[in-house]
């Protein structure tokens, strides 16, 4: 299938957790993403964090970059 004319829309605020993860997974397939951090809450409200090869310092840097993106 030729996907050259298909565009990816921005993430939706109505995504389910599964849709958000699948959308991010698609980026790993097409954009050569090297580092990932997943942050979420479970059904009991417990914070869940998973990352790939990130030190705590690198994770903090990534979070600060995300904070700047949110604030702009």
N, C-alpha and C positions, 0 to 999 in steps of 0.2 A: 504494500500500500504506500502511496506517495503522500507524505504528510507535510510537504513543503508549504502548502497553503493553509495549514491548520495553525492557529495561534493559541497560546495559553492565556487565559484571562487571569486577572489577579485573584488571590485567595479571597474567598467569600466569608463574611462574618456569620454565614449560616451553614458553613461546612460542619459535618459531623466529625468526630475525632478520626474515624476511618478515612473519610474523604480528605482531610487535611494531611494525614500521613501518606496516603496514596499519591496526592499531589506532590508532596515533597519527594517521595520515592521516584517519581517521574523525572524530577530534576537530576537525581543521581544517575539516571540512565542517559540523559541528553546533555547535561552541562558539566560533567566531570567534577562534581562536588567532592571535595576532599575531607571536609570536617562537618559533623552534624551534631546538634544538640536538640533533644526533645524534652519539653517541659510540659507537664500536665498534672491534673488532679485525678485520683481514682474516685470511686463512688462514695468513699468515706471521707473525702476531702483531704487525703494525704497527698502531699506534693511528690511527684515522681519525676526524676531526672535521669536521662540516659544520654551518653555522648560517645563519639568515636574518637579515640586517640587524643583527647583534649586534656591537657593539664588543667588544674584549677585556675591558674593564671590565664591560660588561653580561653577558658570558659568565661571568666570574668570579662576579658577583653571583648569576646563575642557578645556577651550580654550588654555591655556598654555601647557597642555599635548598634545593637537592636534598640536600646533605649534612645539613642540619637535619632534613629529612623522613626520611632514612635512620636517623638517630640517635634518633628519637622513637618 
